[in-house]
Amino acid sequence: MNGPADSRPISRRRTRSRNARGTTSVEMALVLLLFLTLVLGMLDLGIGVFRYNLLAQAARQGARQAIVHGTLADRLGPWGPQSYSGQGDDSHPVADAVRPSLTAFDPSEVGIQADWIDGDNEFEKRVRIAVSAPYRPIMTFIFGNPTFTLRGTSTMPIAH
């Protein structure tokens, strides 16, 4: 039985093996594409959360500076009670207080808003610092081509 009948199963096995290898390659390419998209999307989301936390920290730093610059802080010089709205690269004292925390941002793209909520700069009146900046994800083929606005806000009572 070493005739032509024995060679048919072997050639069928080789054909199946080649087809299986091609199918495996296609499946691996699809799974790898999905996996890399998922991993890079998570990385992009992590960068967005990191930048949001930086803005929140910058707002806290600005509010901390504002609460010690009340009307009783003679040596430091009072801030407010007029509102301030500007960019991170301004020469205003509020921008100077916020800027060191903006390490991952272009200061010219960062918006800063300082409000004395109770309209006064007296002891225990409130001050609010809001910091915002655009965030453009790296994975634009997942999200389209959006620009998200990240915001960090901190409100504290004036301590002096």
N, C-alpha and C positions, 0 to 999 in steps of 0.2 A: 504494500500500500504506500509506496513511496512515489507514486505517480502524480499526475496533475491534480488529483483530488486533494492531496495533502497541502498543496501550495495555496489553495484558495483561502483557507482559514488564516494563514499567515498574512496574506496581503490584506485581508479584511481587518486584521488586527492593526497593521501598520496604518491603514487609512483612518481607522477609528482613533488611533493614537495621534496622528497629525491633526485631525479635526478637534480632538480634545485639547491639544496644545494651543490651537488657534482660539478656541472658546475660552480657555483659561487666560490667555493674554488679553482678550477683549474684556473679560470680567475684571481682571486685575486693573486694567486701565480705568474702567468706570469706578471701581471701588477706590482706587488711589486718588482719582479726581475728587470724588465725594469726600474722602478722608482729608485731603489737603485743604479743600474748601472749608470744611468744618474747623480744622485746626487753625488755619489762618484767620477765619472769621472770629474765633474765640480770642486769638491774639489781638485782633483789631478792637474787639469789645473791651479787652483788658486795657489797651492803651486809652480808649475813651474814658473808662472808669478812673484810670490814673490821672488823666487830665482834669476830670471833674473834681477829684479830690484835691488837686493842686489849686484849682480855683476856690474851692471851699476854704482851704488853708489860707490863701491870700486874703479872702474876705475876713476871716478871723483875725489875721494879723493887722489888717487895716482897722477893724473895730477895736482891737486892743489898744492901738495907738490913739484912736479917737477918744476912748473913754478916759485916758489919762491926760488929755488936753482940754479939760473943761475950764470953766472960768476961774476956778481956784488954783489952777496950775500956772502960777505967775512966771516961773522960770522957763517953762516949756513953751509958753505962748498959747493962747486959746485957739481952738479950731471951731469953725461953725459959728452960729447956727444956720448960716446960709448953705443951701445945698451945693454940692459939687458934682459935676458930670464931665468926664473927660476920658482920656486914653491912658494906657499904662506907661507911655513914654513922655507924658507931660512932666513939667517941673513943679507941679503942685505938691504940697506936703502929703496929701492923701495918696497920690500916685507914688511918691517916694516910699511910703510905708508899705504899699502893696507890692511894688516891683520886685523885691528880693524873692518873693514866693512864686514868681512867674517863670521858673526856670525852663519849662518846656514850651513856652509860648513866645511869639513875636509880640513885644509890648505894644507895638502900634496897632495890633488887632484886638487888644484887650480893652473892653469898656469898663469904666469904673463909675459907680453912682454912690454918693454919700449923702444921706438924709438924716437930719435931726428931727425925728418923728414928732416929738412934742413941741417943736418950734423953739426950743431954748437949749442952751449949753450949760445948764445948771446941774448940780449934783442929783443923781438918780434919774435924770431925764434920759431918754433912749436915743441911741444913734444906730443907724443901719447902713452897712456897707454891702453893696452888691457888685459882683465882678462877673463879667461875661466874656466869652470868646468863641469863635467859630471852631468847629471840629469837622474835618473832612476825612472820612474813613479811607484806609488804604485799599480795601477790597471793594472797589467801586462796581465790579461786575456782579456782586451779590446785592448791593444796596441801590444800584443805579449810580447816579453822581450827586448824592445829596451833600448838603452842608448843615450840620446840626449846630445849634447854639447851646453851649454849656453855660450854666449859671451857678454861682456860689453866692450865698447871702448869709450875713451874720448880723444879729441885732444884740446889743449889750447896753446896760445902763452906765451912765457916766460915773466914774469913781471919784473924781476930784472936782 
